[in-house]
Amino acid sequence: MDEEKLYAARLRAVRARPYLASALFALHVVESARARTMAVDRHWRCYVAPAFVASTPIEELASVWVHEVSHLLRDHHGRGDRYAAEHGLTGPGERLRMNIAADCEINDDVYGDGLPVPSGAVLPTNLRMAPGQLMEDYLALFTLGPWTDGYAWLDCGSGADGGRREWDLGADGAHGLTEHERDAVRFRVAEAINGHPGDVPRGWRRWAEEAFHPPQPWRELLGAAVRAAAGSSGPGGDYTYGKPARRATALPGVILPALRRSPPRVCVVIDTSRSVSDEELGTALLEVTAIGRAAGGRSRVSVVSCDAAAGIAHPLCRAEGITLIGGGGTDLRAGFAQARRMRPDVFVVLTDGWTPWPAAPPGRTVVGLFRRRAQDDGEYCFPPDWARTVRIG
């Protein structure tokens, strides 16, 4: 296989789409004559046919690189599995239909600006469908028939539709990424997209906004609590000449300052006890990023990790840089005591709830509660009434 040509095409893809660089370099290439073109599996391996590399111009190879990694970033394999389970779909025909629908989601805005449309690429307009929709939307709009006969050869691998291929190395094969590594790649790409929104197509902007922060009642509740703290009376105001005072009309010729209030301070207490899983801790860090946005900036947010004892309160710079210390029992009263020293306007607690709670409310408190089956039994201690509680997950 002409590896020099293949990797040169990847560099060309990175140059055209720099925000996808982390994902493109995370793919591990596996030479495979059984793959028709290029295909990916859910463990971030890219299976490449040598004949395809030899016969395809380097410009189109760059486009195919971006196309294949897009399947993995947008979790088409997981979404395909869920759609099949919800609608009772089985068989290779349905998996082909999912592959076509996933391609339509990607191809409607991924090309252009240095990436030509590869020959044979399926577009929504080819199937008489409007662009700009998701894979699930397209699946409800077409079936296999005369319009799709020209795409029977299409096979982007199990990473595109969730169906296992014979050439897949599987979870135990070499050079596959773990679930946490895959999430880390997606997070870096989403952050790169959010950092350069004006240079990114609308489909990718939508993905970056929803990939780790899908709409949830939890965030609506947090936003309401933060807005309530910002609008409450009390200390924290300052005067500014940046806008006129409401009473300025009473004193013509005199410039009066207006009262300005600082954005609310938020302290996030994260339960790091043994009963909280690594996956839930990862979710907590993602929530911290959303909290920083809701609070009006990272500089207004501090984070305390707590099991039976509270750690030091850290200012929020980057969520992935926060060290979570714990692994023992749970007593969030220590976390609240540490958080009080920061004098926040809003307390946010991320926990599974198996903990003693303070007898008196420390202030406005929102509890994000990780779900537990055992929460239905009589021994479980739910958060107190003075906290606004919402279940996460």
MARSE-714571 format. One record per residue (C-alpha): residue in three letters; x negated, y negated, z. Coordinates in nm, 4 decimals, padded with zeros to 6 digits. Example, Ala and Ser with C-alpha at 12.3 -4.5 7.8 and 13.67 -1.06 7.14 Angstrom:
REM residues 2
<atom code="ALA" u="-01.2300" v="00.4500" w="00.7800"/>
<atom code="SER" u="-01.3670" v="00.1060" w="00.7140"/>
This chain:
REM residues 393
<atom code="MET" u="00.0000" v="00.0000" w="00.0000"/>
<atom code="ASP" u="-00.1218" v="-00.3507" w="-00.0813"/>
<atom code="GLU" u="-00.1405" v="-00.4755" w="00.2770"/>
<atom code="GLU" u="-00.3196" v="-00.7952" w="00.1792"/>
<atom code="LYS" u="-00.0246" v="-00.8956" w="-00.0398"/>
<atom code="LEU" u="00.2283" v="-00.7934" w="00.2250"/>
<atom code="TYR" u="00.0622" v="-00.9912" w="00.5046"/>
<atom code="ALA" u="00.0022" v="-01.2898" w="00.2782"/>
<atom code="ALA" u="00.3771" v="-01.2908" w="00.2173"/>
<atom code="ARG" u="00.4360" v="-01.2929" w="00.5927"/>
<atom code="LEU" u="00.2089" v="-01.5971" w="00.6301"/>
<atom code="ARG" u="00.4058" v="-01.7636" w="00.3514"/>
<atom code="ALA" u="00.7272" v="-01.6873" w="00.5416"/>
<atom code="VAL" u="00.5822" v="-01.8395" w="00.8611"/>
<atom code="ARG" u="00.4838" v="-02.1505" w="00.6714"/>
<atom code="ALA" u="00.8354" v="-02.1846" w="00.5301"/>
<atom code="ARG" u="01.0121" v="-02.1025" w="00.8597"/>
<atom code="PRO" u="00.7708" v="-02.1871" w="01.1453"/>
<atom code="TYR" u="01.0418" v="-02.1466" w="01.4101"/>
<atom code="LEU" u="01.0560" v="-01.7745" w="01.3237"/>
<atom code="ALA" u="00.6819" v="-01.7207" w="01.3672"/>
<atom code="SER" u="00.7080" v="-01.5368" w="01.7021"/>
<atom code="ALA" u="00.9553" v="-01.2891" w="01.5554"/>
<atom code="LEU" u="00.7695" v="-01.2354" w="01.2272"/>
<atom code="PHE" u="00.4431" v="-01.1549" w="01.4041"/>
<atom code="ALA" u="00.6237" v="-00.9293" w="01.6546"/>
<atom code="LEU" u="00.7242" v="-00.6870" w="01.3759"/>
<atom code="HIS" u="00.5005" v="-00.3804" w="01.3430"/>
<atom code="VAL" u="00.4611" v="-00.2535" w="00.9857"/>
<atom code="VAL" u="00.5067" v="00.1176" w="00.9154"/>
<atom code="GLU" u="00.4295" v="00.2431" w="00.5624"/>
<atom code="SER" u="00.7161" v="00.4648" w="00.4450"/>
<atom code="ALA" u="00.7908" v="00.5985" w="00.0981"/>
<atom code="ARG" u="01.1387" v="00.6973" w="00.2243"/>
<atom code="ALA" u="01.2406" v="00.3345" w="00.2690"/>
<atom code="ARG" u="01.3760" v="00.1891" w="-00.0545"/>
<atom code="THR" u="01.2428" v="-00.1629" w="-00.0016"/>
<atom code="MET" u="01.1822" v="-00.3044" w="00.3478"/>
<atom code="ALA" u="01.3877" v="-00.1935" w="00.6464"/>
<atom code="VAL" u="01.3808" v="-00.2446" w="01.0227"/>
<atom code="ASP" u="01.4837" v="-00.0426" w="01.3255"/>
<atom code="ARG" u="01.6157" v="-00.1735" w="01.6560"/>
<atom code="HIS" u="01.2714" v="-00.1370" w="01.8157"/>
<atom code="TRP" u="01.1207" v="-00.4010" w="01.5847"/>
<atom code="ARG" u="00.9368" v="-00.1735" w="01.3445"/>
<atom code="CYS" u="00.9398" v="-00.2718" w="00.9769"/>
<atom code="TYR" u="00.9324" v="00.0202" w="00.7320"/>
<atom code="VAL" u="00.7839" v="-00.0803" w="00.3970"/>
<atom code="ALA" u="00.7813" v="00.1099" w="00.0660"/>
<atom code="PRO" u="00.4434" v="00.0675" w="-00.1130"/>
<atom code="ALA" u="00.6112" v="00.0665" w="-00.4550"/>
<atom code="PHE" u="00.8358" v="-00.2206" w="-00.3469"/>
<atom code="VAL" u="00.5375" v="-00.4310" w="-00.2379"/>
<atom code="ALA" u="00.3591" v="-00.3650" w="-00.5667"/>
<atom code="SER" u="00.6572" v="-00.4625" w="-00.7839"/>
<atom code="THR" u="00.7819" v="-00.7684" w="-00.5925"/>
<atom code="PRO" u="00.6393" v="-01.1215" w="-00.6304"/>
<atom code="ILE" u="00.4823" v="-01.2590" w="-00.3163"/>
<atom code="GLU" u="00.7390" v="-01.5405" w="-00.2975"/>
<atom code="GLU" u="01.0250" v="-01.2898" w="-00.2834"/>
<atom code="LEU" u="00.8369" v="-01.0740" w="-00.0319"/>
<atom code="ALA" u="00.8252" v="-01.3763" w="00.1996"/>
<atom code="SER" u="01.2022" v="-01.4088" w="00.1669"/>
<atom code="VAL" u="01.2505" v="-01.0398" w="00.2482"/>
<atom code="TRP" u="01.0333" v="-01.0775" w="00.5597"/>
<atom code="VAL" u="01.2641" v="-01.3529" w="00.6853"/>
<atom code="HIS" u="01.5733" v="-01.1556" w="00.5883"/>
<atom code="GLU" u="01.4722" v="-00.8413" w="00.7764"/>
<atom code="VAL" u="01.3647" v="-01.0165" w="01.0946"/>
<atom code="SER" u="01.6944" v="-01.2079" w="01.0884"/>
<atom code="HIS" u="01.8828" v="-00.8801" w="01.1332"/>
<atom code="LEU" u="01.6934" v="-00.8135" w="01.4557"/>
<atom code="LEU" u="01.7159" v="-01.1644" w="01.5957"/>
<atom code="ARG" u="02.0916" v="-01.1712" w="01.5406"/>
<atom code="ASP" u="02.1340" v="-00.8275" w="01.7026"/>
<atom code="HIS" u="02.3164" v="-00.6802" w="01.4021"/>
<atom code="HIS" u="02.2444" v="-00.3260" w="01.5230"/>
<atom code="GLY" u="02.4067" v="-00.3872" w="01.8627"/>
<atom code="ARG" u="02.6962" v="-00.5794" w="01.7132"/>
<atom code="GLY" u="02.7460" v="-00.3044" w="01.4524"/>
<atom code="ASP" u="02.7633" v="-00.0401" w="01.7244"/>
<atom code="ARG" u="03.0151" v="-00.2428" w="01.9233"/>
<atom code="TYR" u="03.2314" v="-00.3135" w="01.6175"/>
<atom code="ALA" u="03.2307" v="00.0545" w="01.5208"/>
<atom code="ALA" u="03.3325" v="00.1607" w="01.8728"/>
<atom code="GLU" u="03.6106" v="-00.0996" w="01.8975"/>
<atom code="HIS" u="03.7605" v="-00.0139" w="01.5575"/>
<atom code="GLY" u="03.6925" v="00.3617" w="01.5490"/>
<atom code="LEU" u="03.4647" v="00.3421" w="01.2431"/>
<atom code="THR" u="03.2384" v="00.6338" w="01.1538"/>
<atom code="GLY" u="03.0387" v="00.7563" w="00.8575"/>
<atom code="PRO" u="02.7721" v="00.6165" w="00.6245"/>
<atom code="GLY" u="03.0304" v="00.4230" w="00.4221"/>
<atom code="GLU" u="03.1220" v="00.2071" w="00.7209"/>
<atom code="ARG" u="02.7564" v="00.1545" w="00.8064"/>
<atom code="LEU" u="02.6959" v="00.0371" w="00.4486"/>
<atom code="ARG" u="02.9855" v="-00.2042" w="00.4866"/>
<atom code="MET" u="02.8282" v="-00.3383" w="00.8083"/>
<atom code="ASN" u="02.4943" v="-00.3798" w="00.6295"/>
<atom code="ILE" u="02.6639" v="-00.5781" w="00.3515"/>
<atom code="ALA" u="02.8529" v="-00.7955" w="00.6031"/>
<atom code="ALA" u="02.5318" v="-00.8589" w="00.8015"/>
<atom code="ASP" u="02.3531" v="-00.9595" w="00.4801"/>
<atom code="CYS" u="02.6332" v="-01.2028" w="00.3991"/>
<atom code="GLU" u="02.5922" v="-01.3655" w="00.7398"/>
<atom code="ILE" u="02.2184" v="-01.4114" w="00.6830"/>
<atom code="ASN" u="02.1973" v="-01.4906" w="00.3129"/>
<atom code="ASP" u="02.4453" v="-01.7784" w="00.3007"/>
<atom code="ASP" u="02.1884" v="-02.0271" w="00.4344"/>
<atom code="VAL" u="01.8553" v="-01.8513" w="00.4957"/>
<atom code="TYR" u="01.7045" v="-01.9186" w="00.1518"/>
<atom code="GLY" u="01.5857" v="-02.2363" w="-00.0161"/>
<atom code="ASP" u="01.3122" v="-02.4792" w="00.0961"/>
<atom code="GLY" u="01.0296" v="-02.2479" w="-00.0077"/>
<atom code="LEU" u="01.2148" v="-01.9159" w="00.0094"/>
<atom code="PRO" u="01.3684" v="-01.7995" w="-00.3218"/>
<atom code="VAL" u="01.6729" v="-01.5736" w="-00.3244"/>
<atom code="PRO" u="01.5462" v="-01.2147" w="-00.3738"/>
<atom code="SER" u="01.6787" v="-01.0246" w="-00.6724"/>
<atom code="GLY" u="01.9865" v="-00.8212" w="-00.5797"/>
<atom code="ALA" u="02.0621" v="-01.0194" w="-00.2619"/>
<atom code="VAL" u="02.4306" v="-01.0066" w="-00.1663"/>
<atom code="LEU" u="02.5977" v="-01.3428" w="-00.1044"/>
<atom code="PRO" u="02.9473" v="-01.4046" w="00.0359"/>
<atom code="THR" u="03.0498" v="-01.5689" w="-00.2910"/>
<atom code="ASN" u="02.9632" v="-01.2479" w="-00.4783"/>
<atom code="LEU" u="03.2448" v="-01.0780" w="-00.2856"/>
<atom code="ARG" u="03.4862" v="-01.3731" w="-00.3173"/>
<atom code="MET" u="03.4376" v="-01.4772" w="00.0461"/>
<atom code="ALA" u="03.3641" v="-01.8163" w="00.1972"/>
<atom code="PRO" u="03.0128" v="-01.8695" w="00.3394"/>
<atom code="GLY" u="02.9314" v="-01.9693" w="00.6952"/>
<atom code="GLN" u="03.1006" v="-01.6782" w="00.8763"/>
<atom code="LEU" u="02.9750" v="-01.4027" w="01.1049"/>
<atom code="MET" u="02.9313" v="-01.0344" w="01.0293"/>
<atom code="GLU" u="03.2480" v="-00.9451" w="01.2214"/>
<atom code="ASP" u="03.4479" v="-01.2004" w="01.0210"/>
<atom code="TYR" u="03.3276" v="-01.0606" w="00.6893"/>
<atom code="LEU" u="03.4037" v="-00.7021" w="00.7940"/>
<atom code="ALA" u="03.7700" v="-00.7966" w="00.8282"/>
<atom code="LEU" u="03.7778" v="-00.9422" w="00.4764"/>
<atom code="PHE" u="03.6539" v="-00.6674" w="00.2440"/>
<atom code="THR" u="03.6363" v="-00.2918" w="00.1893"/>
<atom code="LEU" u="03.4137" v="-00.0793" w="-00.0309"/>
<atom code="GLY" u="03.5299" v="-00.0880" w="-00.3912"/>
<atom code="PRO" u="03.4498" v="-00.2333" w="-00.7338"/>
<atom code="TRP" u="03.3118" v="-00.5552" w="-00.5871"/>
<atom code="THR" u="03.0586" v="-00.3680" w="-00.3716"/>
<atom code="ASP" u="02.9528" v="-00.0940" w="-00.6157"/>
<atom code="GLY" u="02.6441" v="-00.2918" w="-00.7116"/>
<atom code="TYR" u="02.5195" v="-00.2825" w="-00.3511"/>
<atom code="ALA" u="02.5401" v="00.0938" w="-00.2890"/>
<atom code="TRP" u="02.1587" v="00.1023" w="-00.2870"/>
<atom code="LEU" u="02.1384" v="-00.1479" w="-00.0017"/>
<atom code="ASP" u="01.9607" v="-00.0200" w="00.3094"/>
<atom code="CYS" u="01.8025" v="-00.2625" w="00.5560"/>
<atom code="GLY" u="01.7603" v="00.0128" w="00.8163"/>
<atom code="SER" u="01.9135" v="00.0873" w="01.1523"/>
<atom code="GLY" u="01.8216" v="-00.2619" w="01.2711"/>
<atom code="ALA" u="02.0862" v="-00.3995" w="01.0323"/>
<atom code="ASP" u="02.3855" v="-00.1802" w="01.1145"/>
<atom code="GLY" u="02.2968" v="00.0450" w="01.4100"/>
<atom code="GLY" u="02.3059" v="00.3736" w="01.2131"/>
<atom code="ARG" u="02.0020" v="00.5941" w="01.2762"/>
<atom code="ARG" u="01.7851" v="00.6723" w="00.9708"/>
<atom code="GLU" u="01.5813" v="00.9889" w="00.9170"/>
<atom code="TRP" u="01.2569" v="00.7940" w="00.9008"/>
<atom code="ASP" u="01.3154" v="00.6054" w="01.2269"/>
<atom code="LEU" u="01.0463" v="00.6689" w="01.4875"/>
<atom code="GLY" u="01.3013" v="00.6176" w="01.7660"/>
<atom code="ALA" u="01.2632" v="00.4847" w="02.1169"/>
<atom code="ASP" u="00.9679" v="00.7138" w="02.1962"/>
<atom code="GLY" u="00.7733" v="00.6278" w="01.8799"/>
<atom code="ALA" u="00.4616" v="00.4144" w="01.8766"/>
<atom code="HIS" u="00.4529" v="00.0346" w="01.8557"/>
<atom code="GLY" u="00.8171" v="-00.0245" w="01.9476"/>
<atom code="LEU" u="00.9175" v="-00.3210" w="02.1630"/>
<atom code="THR" u="01.0969" v="-00.2707" w="02.4924"/>
<atom code="GLU" u="01.4295" v="-00.4389" w="02.5594"/>
<atom code="HIS" u="01.2650" v="-00.7105" w="02.7705"/>
<atom code="GLU" u="01.0022" v="-00.7746" w="02.5026"/>
<atom code="ARG" u="01.2737" v="-00.8076" w="02.2385"/>
<atom code="ASP" u="01.4641" v="-01.0548" w="02.4549"/>
<atom code="ALA" u="01.1441" v="-01.2529" w="02.5112"/>
<atom code="VAL" u="01.0904" v="-01.2840" w="02.1353"/>
<atom code="ARG" u="01.4486" v="-01.4017" w="02.0840"/>
<atom code="PHE" u="01.4105" v="-01.6540" w="02.3649"/>
<atom code="ARG" u="01.0931" v="-01.8024" w="02.2123"/>
<atom code="VAL" u="01.2590" v="-01.8315" w="01.8715"/>
<atom code="ALA" u="01.5684" v="-01.9943" w="02.0211"/>
<atom code="GLU" u="01.3529" v="-02.2469" w="02.2062"/>
<atom code="ALA" u="01.1599" v="-02.3251" w="01.8852"/>
<atom code="ILE" u="01.4877" v="-02.3839" w="01.7002"/>
<atom code="ASN" u="01.6310" v="-02.6040" w="01.9740"/>
<atom code="GLY" u="01.3087" v="-02.8070" w="01.9677"/>
<atom code="HIS" u="01.3442" v="-02.8899" w="01.5967"/>
<atom code="PRO" u="01.7216" v="-02.9001" w="01.5302"/>
<atom code="GLY" u="01.6970" v="-03.1317" w="01.2309"/>
<atom code="ASP" u="01.4789" v="-02.8918" w="01.0322"/>
<atom code="VAL" u="01.6867" v="-02.5761" w="01.0856"/>
<atom code="PRO" u="01.9889" v="-02.4485" w="00.8859"/>
<atom code="ARG" u="02.3274" v="-02.4626" w="01.0521"/>
<atom code="GLY" u="02.3528" v="-02.0833" w="01.0904"/>
<atom code="TRP" u="02.0289" v="-02.0679" w="01.2881"/>
<atom code="ARG" u="02.1289" v="-02.3633" w="01.5047"/>
<atom code="ARG" u="02.4534" v="-02.1867" w="01.5891"/>
<atom code="TRP" u="02.2623" v="-01.8695" w="01.6753"/>
<atom code="ALA" u="02.0158" v="-02.0543" w="01.9011"/>
<atom code="GLU" u="02.2986" v="-02.2235" w="02.0895"/>
<atom code="GLU" u="02.4884" v="-01.9008" w="02.1498"/>
<atom code="ALA" u="02.2130" v="-01.6373" w="02.1697"/>
<atom code="PHE" u="02.1368" v="-01.6869" w="02.5392"/>
<atom code="HIS" u="02.4042" v="-01.9301" w="02.6407"/>
<atom code="PRO" u="02.7376" v="-01.7997" w="02.5131"/>
<atom code="PRO" u="03.0468" v="-01.9864" w="02.6340"/>
<atom code="GLN" u="03.1374" v="-01.8652" w="02.9829"/>
<atom code="PRO" u="03.3657" v="-01.9928" w="03.2607"/>
<atom code="TRP" u="03.0507" v="-01.9960" w="03.4747"/>
<atom code="ARG" u="02.9022" v="-02.2878" w="03.2849"/>
<atom code="GLU" u="03.2302" v="-02.4743" w="03.2710"/>
<atom code="LEU" u="03.2549" v="-02.4410" w="03.6503"/>
<atom code="LEU" u="02.8974" v="-02.5583" w="03.6996"/>
<atom code="GLY" u="02.9548" v="-02.8561" w="03.4733"/>
<atom code="ALA" u="03.2636" v="-02.9534" w="03.6726"/>
<atom code="ALA" u="03.0704" v="-02.9298" w="03.9997"/>
<atom code="VAL" u="02.7828" v="-03.1391" w="03.8653"/>
<atom code="ARG" u="03.0216" v="-03.4033" w="03.7300"/>
<atom code="ALA" u="03.2013" v="-03.4157" w="04.0650"/>
<atom code="ALA" u="02.8692" v="-03.4703" w="04.2441"/>
<atom code="ALA" u="02.7697" v="-03.7419" w="03.9986"/>
<atom code="GLY" u="03.0982" v="-03.9284" w="04.0496"/>
<atom code="SER" u="03.1092" v="-03.9039" w="04.4277"/>
<atom code="SER" u="03.0438" v="-04.1951" w="04.6582"/>
<atom code="GLY" u="02.7392" v="-04.2093" w="04.8759"/>
<atom code="PRO" u="02.3650" v="-04.2873" w="04.8567"/>
<atom code="GLY" u="02.1641" v="-04.2547" w="04.5389"/>
<atom code="GLY" u="02.2788" v="-04.5700" w="04.3584"/>
<atom code="ASP" u="02.0487" v="-04.8397" w="04.2269"/>
<atom code="TYR" u="02.0894" v="-05.1681" w="04.0431"/>
<atom code="THR" u="02.0045" v="-05.2324" w="03.6809"/>
<atom code="TYR" u="02.0160" v="-05.5284" w="03.4471"/>
<atom code="GLY" u="02.0545" v="-05.2890" w="03.1526"/>
<atom code="LYS" u="02.4316" v="-05.3416" w="03.1494"/>
<atom code="PRO" u="02.6490" v="-05.6300" w="03.2748"/>
<atom code="ALA" u="02.8229" v="-05.6132" w="03.6082"/>
<atom code="ARG" u="03.2020" v="-05.5951" w="03.6143"/>
<atom code="ARG" u="03.2199" v="-05.9092" w="03.8309"/>
<atom code="ALA" u="02.9948" v="-06.1162" w="03.6028"/>
<atom code="THR" u="03.2956" v="-06.3063" w="03.4630"/>
<atom code="ALA" u="03.3586" v="-06.4552" w="03.8067"/>
<atom code="LEU" u="03.0219" v="-06.6354" w="03.8015"/>
<atom code="PRO" u="02.9646" v="-06.7929" w="03.4570"/>
<atom code="GLY" u="02.5986" v="-06.8518" w="03.3815"/>
<atom code="VAL" u="02.4810" v="-06.6034" w="03.6473"/>
<atom code="ILE" u="02.3444" v="-06.2634" w="03.5420"/>
<atom code="LEU" u="02.4497" v="-05.9992" w="03.7917"/>
<atom code="PRO" u="02.3073" v="-05.6464" w="03.7975"/>
<atom code="ALA" u="02.5331" v="-05.3428" w="03.7670"/>
<atom code="LEU" u="02.5244" v="-05.0410" w="03.9952"/>
<atom code="ARG" u="02.3624" v="-04.7344" w="03.8418"/>
<atom code="ARG" u="02.3689" v="-04.3904" w="03.9891"/>
<atom code="SER" u="02.0938" v="-04.1358" w="03.9380"/>
<atom code="PRO" u="02.1805" v="-03.7967" w="03.7850"/>
<atom code="PRO" u="02.2714" v="-03.5401" w="04.0519"/>
<atom code="ARG" u="02.0044" v="-03.3188" w="04.2031"/>
<atom code="VAL" u="02.0652" v="-02.9447" w="04.1802"/>
<atom code="CYS" u="01.8943" v="-02.6687" w="04.3799"/>
<atom code="VAL" u="01.9288" v="-02.3143" w="04.2470"/>
<atom code="VAL" u="01.8901" v="-02.0286" w="04.4976"/>
<atom code="ILE" u="01.8168" v="-01.6966" w="04.3226"/>
<atom code="ASP" u="01.8764" v="-01.3703" w="04.5082"/>
<atom code="THR" u="01.5617" v="-01.1586" w="04.4545"/>
<atom code="SER" u="01.6531" v="-00.8741" w="04.6886"/>
<atom code="ARG" u="01.6116" v="-00.5079" w="04.6033"/>
<atom code="SER" u="01.9792" v="-00.4730" w="04.5040"/>
<atom code="VAL" u="01.9426" v="-00.7211" w="04.2156"/>
<atom code="SER" u="01.8135" v="-00.5596" w="03.8957"/>
<atom code="ASP" u="01.5407" v="-00.6932" w="03.6659"/>
<atom code="GLU" u="01.8026" v="-00.7487" w="03.3984"/>
<atom code="GLU" u="02.0076" v="-00.9653" w="03.6346"/>
<atom code="LEU" u="01.6986" v="-01.1619" w="03.7332"/>
<atom code="GLY" u="01.6374" v="-01.2247" w="03.3631"/>
<atom code="THR" u="01.9963" v="-01.3454" w="03.3316"/>
<atom code="ALA" u="01.9402" v="-01.5739" w="03.6308"/>
<atom code="LEU" u="01.6401" v="-01.7390" w="03.4646"/>
<atom code="LEU" u="01.8437" v="-01.7975" w="03.1496"/>
<atom code="GLU" u="02.1178" v="-01.9530" w="03.3609"/>
<atom code="VAL" u="01.8605" v="-02.1832" w="03.5204"/>
<atom code="THR" u="01.7798" v="-02.3226" w="03.1751"/>
<atom code="ALA" u="02.1494" v="-02.3949" w="03.1154"/>
<atom code="ILE" u="02.1763" v="-02.5538" w="03.4603"/>
<atom code="GLY" u="01.8904" v="-02.7867" w="03.3728"/>
<atom code="ARG" u="02.0807" v="-02.9046" w="03.0673"/>
<atom code="ALA" u="02.4041" v="-02.9488" w="03.2645"/>
<atom code="ALA" u="02.2248" v="-03.1504" w="03.5336"/>
<atom code="GLY" u="02.0911" v="-03.4001" w="03.2819"/>
<atom code="GLY" u="01.7292" v="-03.2826" w="03.2734"/>
<atom code="ARG" u="01.4860" v="-03.0329" w="03.4215"/>
<atom code="SER" u="01.3392" v="-03.2951" w="03.6549"/>
<atom code="ARG" u="01.6639" v="-03.2896" w="03.8586"/>
<atom code="VAL" u="01.6558" v="-02.9127" w="03.9229"/>
<atom code="SER" u="01.4571" v="-02.7111" w="04.1769"/>
<atom code="VAL" u="01.4539" v="-02.3329" w="04.2242"/>
<atom code="VAL" u="01.4240" v="-02.1209" w="04.5405"/>
<atom code="SER" u="01.3800" v="-01.7422" w="04.5295"/>
<atom code="CYS" u="01.5138" v="-01.5639" w="04.8350"/>
<atom code="ASP" u="01.5583" v="-01.2109" w="04.9716"/>
<atom code="ALA" u="01.5404" v="-01.1876" w="05.3529"/>
<atom code="ALA" u="01.3107" v="-01.4918" w="05.3526"/>
<atom code="ALA" u="01.3046" v="-01.7952" w="05.1284"/>
<atom code="GLY" u="01.0152" v="-01.8886" w="04.9045"/>
<atom code="ILE" u="00.8889" v="-02.2346" w="04.8229"/>
<atom code="ALA" u="01.1164" v="-02.4616" w="04.6199"/>
<atom code="HIS" u="00.9714" v="-02.5089" w="04.2715"/>
<atom code="PRO" u="01.0631" v="-02.7924" w="04.0340"/>
<atom code="LEU" u="01.2009" v="-02.6651" w="03.7048"/>
<atom code="CYS" u="00.9505" v="-02.7095" w="03.4208"/>
<atom code="ARG" u="01.0096" v="-02.3999" w="03.2106"/>
<atom code="ALA" u="01.2452" v="-02.1219" w="03.3181"/>
<atom code="GLU" u="01.0105" v="-01.8477" w="03.1960"/>
<atom code="GLY" u="00.7347" v="-01.9919" w="03.4185"/>
<atom code="ILE" u="00.9247" v="-01.9473" w="03.7458"/>
<atom code="THR" u="00.7822" v="-01.6809" w="03.9761"/>
<atom code="LEU" u="01.0535" v="-01.4792" w="04.1521"/>
<atom code="ILE" u="00.9259" v="-01.3287" w="04.4755"/>
<atom code="GLY" u="01.1227" v="-01.0748" w="04.6766"/>
<atom code="GLY" u="01.2378" v="-00.7157" w="04.6655"/>
<atom code="GLY" u="01.3451" v="-00.6620" w="05.0244"/>
<atom code="GLY" u="01.6721" v="-00.7140" w="05.2074"/>
<atom code="THR" u="01.9056" v="-01.0071" w="05.1610"/>
<atom code="ASP" u="01.9770" v="-01.3098" w="05.3792"/>
<atom code="LEU" u="02.0642" v="-01.6166" w="05.1757"/>
<atom code="ARG" u="02.0950" v="-01.8273" w="05.4899"/>
<atom code="ALA" u="01.7163" v="-01.8671" w="05.4663"/>
<atom code="GLY" u="01.7554" v="-01.9759" w="05.1049"/>
<atom code="PHE" u="02.0141" v="-02.2383" w="05.1968"/>
<atom code="ALA" u="01.7881" v="-02.3669" w="05.4756"/>
<atom code="GLN" u="01.5002" v="-02.4079" w="05.2300"/>
<atom code="ALA" u="01.7272" v="-02.5670" w="04.9706"/>
<atom code="ARG" u="01.8591" v="-02.8252" w="05.2208"/>
<atom code="ARG" u="01.5101" v="-02.9722" w="05.2457"/>
<atom code="MET" u="01.5401" v="-03.0777" w="04.8817"/>
<atom code="ARG" u="01.8551" v="-03.2805" w="04.9699"/>
<atom code="PRO" u="02.0446" v="-03.1688" w="04.6559"/>
<atom code="ASP" u="02.3871" v="-03.2908" w="04.5490"/>
<atom code="VAL" u="02.4873" v="-02.9411" w="04.4311"/>
<atom code="PHE" u="02.3810" v="-02.5950" w="04.5498"/>
<atom code="VAL" u="02.3930" v="-02.3175" w="04.2894"/>
<atom code="VAL" u="02.3511" v="-01.9581" w="04.4139"/>
<atom code="LEU" u="02.2934" v="-01.6597" w="04.1827"/>
<atom code="THR" u="02.3466" v="-01.3381" w="04.3803"/>
<atom code="ASP" u="02.5184" v="-01.0000" w="04.3982"/>
<atom code="GLY" u="02.6822" v="-01.1157" w="04.7221"/>
<atom code="TRP" u="02.5474" v="-00.8532" w="04.9615"/>
<atom code="THR" u="02.4254" v="-01.1099" w="05.2133"/>
<atom code="PRO" u="02.5238" v="-01.3055" w="05.5243"/>
<atom code="TRP" u="02.6462" v="-01.6574" w="05.4471"/>
<atom code="PRO" u="02.6065" v="-01.9834" w="05.6438"/>
<atom code="ALA" u="02.8916" v="-02.0518" w="05.8833"/>
<atom code="ALA" u="02.9376" v="-02.4080" w="05.7595"/>
<atom code="PRO" u="02.9213" v="-02.5369" w="05.4024"/>
<atom code="PRO" u="02.5838" v="-02.6989" w="05.3242"/>
<atom code="GLY" u="02.7412" v="-02.9143" w="05.0519"/>
<atom code="ARG" u="02.9007" v="-02.8623" w="04.7112"/>
<atom code="THR" u="02.8229" v="-02.4993" w="04.6308"/>
<atom code="VAL" u="02.8782" v="-02.2890" w="04.3195"/>
<atom code="VAL" u="02.8138" v="-01.9139" w="04.3415"/>
<atom code="GLY" u="02.7395" v="-01.7067" w="04.0318"/>
<atom code="LEU" u="02.8248" v="-01.3535" w="04.1416"/>
<atom code="PHE" u="02.6739" v="-01.0530" w="03.9629"/>
<atom code="ARG" u="02.9383" v="-00.7854" w="03.9275"/>
<atom code="ARG" u="02.9319" v="-00.4779" w="04.1524"/>
<atom code="ARG" u="03.1806" v="-00.1898" w="04.1616"/>
<atom code="ALA" u="03.1380" v="-00.1738" w="04.5364"/>
<atom code="GLN" u="03.2771" v="-00.5256" w="04.5679"/>
<atom code="ASP" u="03.6211" v="-00.3670" w="04.5924"/>
<atom code="ASP" u="03.5510" v="-00.1782" w="04.9142"/>
<atom code="GLY" u="03.6186" v="-00.3071" w="05.2627"/>
<atom code="GLU" u="03.2563" v="-00.3482" w="05.3710"/>
<atom code="TYR" u="03.1635" v="-00.6013" w="05.1043"/>
<atom code="CYS" u="03.1328" v="-00.9639" w="05.2195"/>
<atom code="PHE" u="03.2605" v="-01.1979" w="04.9478"/>
<atom code="PRO" u="03.1298" v="-01.5555" w="04.9333"/>
<atom code="PRO" u="03.3127" v="-01.7853" w="05.1773"/>
<atom code="ASP" u="03.6053" v="-02.0050" w="05.0781"/>
<atom code="TRP" u="03.3970" v="-02.3225" w="05.0834"/>
<atom code="ALA" u="03.1998" v="-02.1990" w="04.7800"/>
<atom code="ARG" u="03.3400" v="-02.2048" w="04.4275"/>
<atom code="THR" u="03.2772" v="-01.8529" w="04.2949"/>
<atom code="VAL" u="03.2744" v="-01.7062" w="03.9446"/>
<atom code="ARG" u="03.1672" v="-01.3588" w="03.8383"/>
<atom code="ILE" u="02.8869" v="-01.3306" w="03.5837"/>
<atom code="GLY" u="02.8964" v="-01.0479" w="03.3287"/>
